[in-house]
Amino acid sequence: MMTLQNEKADQEHEPYAPHSVIIVKGVQGFGFNVRGQIDEGGQLKSINGSLYPPLQHISNVIPGGPADEAGVLMGDRILEVNGINVEGESHSKVIELIKSNPDKLRMVLMSVPPKENERLDGESVSYCSEDEFEIHQVDITIPSMSQKEEGGKNVVYYNVYIDGKFLCSHRYKAFHDLQVDLKNKFFQFEFPKFPGKWPFQLSQSQLEKRHKELEQWLIQVCSVSQLFSHFYLQDFLGLVNGKNSEKADMTSVGSKSEPENADIKVFLPDKSPVCVNIPTESSATGLIDAICEKINIPPENSKYFSIFKSIDESNFEVPLSITEKPLELHVQNYNESGTLKFTFKKFVFSNKLENQIAENSSCLNILYQEAVQDLANKKFDTTGKEIELKRTQHITTQKEFLEVVQTCPGYNTVVFPHCACDSRKDGHVILTVSFQKISIQACSLDGIKQDQIKNFVWPSVSDYGLDGNIFHFTISKSNSERKISLTTPFSDYISQCFDRITESRASDT
């Protein structure tokens, strides 16, 4: 469980005098419920010797939660929320103000004597009962599935994480049993729809559908404070501290240890998905090998491909480094919309080398797919080639199409986003690398291209290296040397490009 510190604004106050509290949101939300009149306005009433319009009040405080630690008491009347007076305000308005700051809440409260609290709680007709189930936000996800062989059958476990940290791994039946137990316990709550059972083995697409539906169900259930803090759900998530003796009626107990393997989805250049199961600790190389095996690319050709990551459709794609772990990255960046995307693509710059690996039909298919996507995204100049490209852009003429695009300027070239350069004080530069040359074009600080361009041939590069976000290379001409340093978040990608190109050029000579 996450430990959060909570602040209390007024350290000393009269027992029933207005006082300020500051509550820092925890895993269970702010840890309290609010009840009060539905509409605004109403008659003035005497509370602690002063007249007040109807006030919303604290109807429940979760023991040990952020509100409890801040000194909030059941029955406390709410006078202000985040600096705004809420005397006489409607229930919905007060709830809206409480939710306006997702992380920290400041309230001015007024405690009342126990008898006054009992009397007000008895007036149930004027209070909103719908908010007895407080909604809060919990960063809980099911970013991956794992497959295990049990009893001669391949079974699927769903891996649950909170705040990016592994909690537990359960089969579908454990989720189903949890739902039954919670519904029996909280019969008055309208639970979200639970994914139904299938009488036959699920396909990959059906598994993914169930995966998303289970995740949505769990997110909605965990967003309700009373459900999230109950033993049934806490035990399911592996958060029970052993002090609670109550036991849920669940026959399918999941794993509390991190899974040894998990499924991961990778897209091919034509955007079709490929799902593979790899060890949790696999490096990028392990994932590349798994994809190659799945789509029949020979092991000796796997080194010419890489896994590229991107955050959204318009984002610059970057190859994983050899030290990065794909599943770990997936969990760290996972959210409901699944914005982190992995794509299997070639990582070659030499047309000669490309033609060699294209002798294998599976490799050729990937190269063709990528060339088609690059054409659609206008990554190279097609001037004068339009008719040939249209004629050869077909699955039966993949090699001919590849031969045409290889003649187009800009093919097998990487253009990096603009970045700072030590030789440019008043602007940035755009770096372009290809098998033939390195180009640096001047641009403004916001990336608008300018006329000045410097081209360097590869034989003139005598040295290059990486130092964090700084990539540097040295150009040797006659008796002089010039070191160029670029500061960019893509320094590792630049270094990988230099490695690939220098290796290819050495093998070509």
NULUM-202191 format. One record per residue (C-alpha): x, y, z. Coordinates in steps of 0.05 Angstrom, whole numbers, padded with zeros to 5 digits, always signed. Last residue first. Example, Ala and Ser with C-alpha at 12.3 -4.5 7.8 and 13.67 -1.06 7.14 Angstrom:
BEGIN
+00273-00021+00143;+00246-00090+00156;
end
This chain:
BEGIN
+00679-00053-00982;+00606-00071-00969;+00621-00102-00901;+00653-00038-00875;+00596+00004-00902;+00545-00040-00867;+00582-00035-00800;+00590+00040-00806;+00516+00047-00823;+00491+00003-00766;+00535+00036-00713;+00519+00106-00736;+00445+00090-00734;+00451+00061-00664;+00486+00125-00641;+00431+00168-00671;+00379+00125-00634;+00417+00134-00568;+00420+00209-00578;+00345+00214-00589;+00331+00257-00527;+00375+00309-00562;+00438+00351-00550;+00482+00348-00612;+00557+00357-00610;+00602+00368-00671;+00677+00359-00666;+00719+00387-00722;+00787+00361-00741;+00840+00393-00785;+00900+00368-00824;+00863+00349-00887;+00790+00341-00864;+00769+00300-00804;+00697+00304-00778;+00686+00284-00706;+00621+00259-00677;+00581+00277-00615;+00516+00253-00584;+00493+00287-00521;+00432+00262-00483;+00475+00216-00439;+00546+00217-00467;+00549+00181-00534;+00606+00174-00583;+00634+00187-00652;+00702+00185-00685;+00738+00194-00751;+00678+00212-00794;+00708+00236-00861;+00697+00168-00893;+00622+00177-00880;+00611+00237-00924;+00591+00302-00891;+00538+00351-00915;+00526+00420-00884;+00461+00457-00899;+00445+00532-00891;+00378+00550-00922;+00333+00550-00861;+00281+00499-00838;+00229+00517-00786;+00242+00472-00725;+00216+00515-00667;+00285+00540-00648;+00297+00559-00720;+00332+00513-00770;+00401+00498-00797;+00409+00433-00835;+00458+00379-00816;+00469+00324-00866;+00506+00258-00858;+00521+00218-00921;+00514+00158-00966;+00481+00105-00923;+00433+00156-00895;+00431+00204-00836;+00392+00269-00829;+00402+00317-00771;+00359+00379-00764;+00393+00438-00729;+00372+00488-00676;+00377+00563-00668;+00413+00623-00640;+00475+00591-00612;+00488+00540-00666;+00556+00506-00666;+00542+00467-00601;+00479+00438-00632;+00408+00438-00603;+00355+00394-00633;+00307+00387-00691;+00271+00320-00698;+00313+00267-00734;+00308+00250-00808;+00325+00177-00820;+00340+00154-00891;+00328+00087-00924;+00291+00123-00980;+00303+00198-00981;+00315+00203-01056;+00276+00149-01094;+00318+00096-01129;+00306+00045-01073;+00231+00057-01082;+00235+00026-01152;+00274-00036-01132;+00226-00049-01074;+00166-00046-01121;+00200-00096-01167;+00213-00142-01109;+00141-00138-01083;+00110-00153-01151;+00057-00205-01130;+00038-00167-01067;+00023-00106-01109;+00053-00036-01114;+00090-00049-01180;+00047-00008-01227;+00032+00048-01178;+00106+00055-01162;+00126+00055-01235;+00074+00110-01251;+00093+00154-01193;+00169+00151-01203;+00181+00220-01234;+00179+00254-01165;+00172+00200-01111;+00213+00236-01057;+00216+00196-00992;+00179+00195-00925;+00113+00212-00957;+00072+00176-00903;+00038+00132-00956;+00105+00117-00987;+00135+00100-00920;+00076+00053-00907;+00086+00018-00974;+00161+00012-00961;+00147-00018-00893;+00100-00071-00921;+00150-00088-00976;+00207-00097-00927;+00164-00141-00883;+00142-00184-00942;+00214-00189-00967;+00236-00215-00900;+00183-00270-00902;+00202-00287-00975;+00276-00294-00960;+00317-00265-01018;+00297-00197-00988;+00356-00206-00939;+00405-00195-00996;+00366-00138-01028;+00365-00099-00962;+00441-00109-00956;+00452-00078-01024;+00402-00022-01009;+00443-00005-00947;+00408+00032-00891;+00382-00025-00848;+00338-00029-00786;+00277-00065-00811;+00212-00059-00772;+00172-00093-00716;+00127-00040-00684;+00114-00030-00610;+00061+00020-00588;+00055+00058-00522;-00013+00093-00523;-00054+00034-00497;-00118+00076-00488;-00129+00048-00418;-00059+00062-00394;+00008+00028-00399;+00073+00067-00400;+00108+00032-00342;+00075-00036-00358;+00097-00035-00431;+00167-00012-00413;+00175-00071-00366;+00148-00118-00419;+00197-00090-00471;+00260-00093-00428;+00310-00041-00450;+00385-00057-00447;+00393-00071-00522;+00362-00004-00539;+00291-00002-00566;+00285+00030-00634;+00253+00100-00636;+00191+00122-00674;+00175+00196-00676;+00105+00209-00651;+00046+00222-00697;+00010+00156-00684;+00022+00158-00609;+00076+00140-00558;+00124+00104-00605;+00169+00045-00598;+00210+00009-00652;+00228-00064-00645;+00288-00081-00690;+00306-00117-00753;+00371-00134-00790;+00396-00176-00731;+00338-00225-00742;+00367-00247-00809;+00409-00305-00782;+00349-00329-00743;+00309-00340-00807;+00243-00300-00811;+00184-00347-00804;+00131-00298-00776;+00129-00327-00706;+00204-00343-00703;+00221-00272-00724;+00173-00245-00672;+00205-00286-00616;+00276-00267-00638;+00257-00193-00638;+00227-00201-00568;+00290-00234-00541;+00333-00179-00573;+00292-00125-00539;+00309-00157-00472;+00268-00210-00438;+00258-00205-00363;+00184-00223-00364;+00197-00283-00408;+00162-00280-00476;+00093-00298-00503;+00080-00270-00573;+00023-00231-00604;+00028-00204-00675;-00015-00146-00695;-00028-00120-00767;-00006-00047-00775;+00024-00058-00845;+00093-00048-00813;+00081-00105-00765;+00052-00090-00697;+00075-00120-00631;+00030-00147-00576;+00059-00176-00513;+00040-00238-00475;+00072-00252-00408;+00126-00294-00376;+00153-00310-00307;+00095-00277-00273;+00108-00233-00212;+00091-00270-00148;+00024-00266-00114;-00007-00320-00158;-00082-00328-00160;-00129-00364-00113;-00187-00397-00148;-00235-00423-00095;-00258-00355-00071;-00306-00350-00012;-00275-00289+00020;-00244-00295+00088;-00252-00252+00150;-00192-00257+00197;-00165-00188+00183;-00096-00176+00212;-00057-00211+00156;-00037-00148+00120;-00084-00159+00061;-00059-00124-00002;-00055-00185-00047;-00105-00157-00098;-00156-00212-00084;-00146-00202-00009;-00160-00127-00015;-00221-00142-00058;-00253-00189-00008;-00227-00151+00053;-00265-00087+00034;-00224-00024+00022;-00236-00024-00054;-00310-00038-00048;-00323+00018+00002;-00279+00066-00037;-00311+00055-00104;-00259+00064-00159;-00236-00008-00149;-00301-00033-00179;-00296+00011-00240;-00222-00006-00253;-00237-00081-00242;-00294-00081-00293;-00253-00042-00344;-00195-00091-00336;-00240-00151-00342;-00270-00123-00406;-00201-00107-00435;-00176-00178-00422;-00241-00209-00447;-00232-00173-00513;-00158-00194-00516;-00178-00266-00504;-00230-00262-00558;-00178-00235-00607;-00130-00291-00589;-00185-00344-00598;-00223-00370-00537;-00233-00443-00522;-00306-00462-00516;-00366-00451-00471;-00349-00377-00461;-00365-00343-00395;-00391-00272-00391;-00352-00207-00382;-00379-00170-00320;-00423-00109-00329;-00413-00056-00277;-00442-00067-00207;-00504-00031-00182;-00495-00029-00107;-00551-00049-00059;-00528-00122-00057;-00460-00102-00029;-00440-00168+00005;-00473-00215-00045;-00449-00173-00104;-00378-00172-00075;-00376-00247-00068;-00403-00260-00138;-00354-00210-00169;-00295-00241-00132;-00316-00310-00157;-00316-00285-00229;-00249-00251-00222;-00221-00316-00192;-00252-00355-00250;-00217-00312-00302;-00149-00332-00277;-00109-00288-00230;-00042-00253-00224;-00026-00206-00167;+00001-00138-00147;+00056-00116-00195;+00075-00043-00191;+00058+00009-00244;+00014+00050-00197;-00026-00013-00185;-00015-00075-00227;-00057-00137-00243;-00032-00193-00287;-00087-00235-00320;-00073-00309-00321;-00089-00354-00381;-00089-00430-00381;-00055-00478-00429;-00080-00548-00410;-00041-00611-00391;-00061-00603-00319;-00034-00533-00316;+00009-00501-00371;+00016-00427-00361;+00000-00366-00403;+00009-00295-00379;-00034-00234-00395;-00013-00161-00394;-00029-00090-00375;-00084-00105-00324;-00090-00037-00292;-00102-00001-00226;-00087+00073-00218;-00142+00084-00167;-00188+00144-00171;-00244+00157-00123;-00320+00148-00123;-00355+00146-00056;-00411+00096-00048;-00459+00129+00002;-00466+00181-00052;-00534+00157-00075;-00565+00168-00006;-00574+00243-00014;-00601+00271+00050;-00667+00304+00067;-00705+00240+00086;-00650+00215+00131;-00663+00263+00188;-00635+00214+00239;-00563+00233+00222;-00579+00303+00246;-00601+00280+00315;-00542+00233+00324;-00492+00288+00306;-00524+00338+00353;-00521+00286+00409;-00447+00272+00393;-00428+00346+00399;-00411+00379+00332;-00346+00387+00292;-00338+00445+00243;-00299+00437+00180;-00259+00483+00134;-00233+00441+00077;-00169+00436+00036;-00162+00377-00012;-00100+00351-00047;-00089+00305-00106;-00148+00307-00155;-00166+00380-00142;-00236+00393-00169;-00264+00329-00137;-00282+00363-00072;-00312+00422-00111;-00357+00375-00151;-00379+00338-00088;-00399+00405-00057;-00438+00424-00119;-00473+00357-00123;-00496+00361-00050;-00526+00430-00060;-00497+00491-00025;-00526+00521+00039;-00458+00537+00067;-00407+00519+00013;-00357+00576+00020;-00301+00567-00029;-00228+00563-00007;-00216+00491-00030;-00281+00469+00003;-00311+00512+00058;-00363+00502+00114;-00369+00426+00117;-00401+00399+00180;-00364+00344+00216;-00411+00286+00232;-00358+00232+00226;-00291+00262+00244;-00234+00289+00202;-00167+00289+00239;-00120+00290+00180;-00103+00217+00192;-00176+00199+00187;-00183+00238+00122;-00122+00202+00092;-00147+00133+00111;-00131+00095+00176;-00204+00082+00189;-00248+00103+00130;-00290+00163+00151;-00365+00162+00139;-00422+00212+00137;-00381+00277+00135;-00432+00333+00131;-00465+00379+00080;-00493+00441+00113;-00563+00471+00114;-00560+00546+00128;-00523+00566+00191;-00542+00602+00255;-00492+00601+00312;-00495+00567+00381;-00459+00503+00362;-00506+00494+00304;-00570+00534+00302;-00610+00526+00239;-00624+00571+00180;-00677+00546+00131;-00660+00523+00061;-00614+00538+00003;-00585+00488-00047;-00617+00422-00068;-00597+00350-00051;-00588+00361+00023;-00530+00327+00056;-00483+00268+00056;-00408+00263+00045;-00362+00203+00048;-00290+00197+00071;-00222+00168+00053;-00191+00220+00007;-00181+00166-00046;-00165+00095-00025;-00095+00098-00054;-00084+00164-00019;-00104+00236-00031;-00071+00289+00012;-00121+00320+00061;-00113+00390+00088;-00155+00410+00148;-00181+00478+00171;-00221+00491+00234;-00289+00518+00252;-00299+00514+00328;-00330+00452+00362;-00270+00424+00399;-00234+00492+00402;-00174+00493+00357;-00101+00472+00356;-00061+00445+00298;-00100+00483+00246;-00075+00466+00176;-00069+00391+00183;-00025+00357+00131;-00028+00286+00106;+00031+00242+00089;+00020+00186+00040;+00040+00113+00047;+00023+00070-00014;+00000+00000+00000;
end
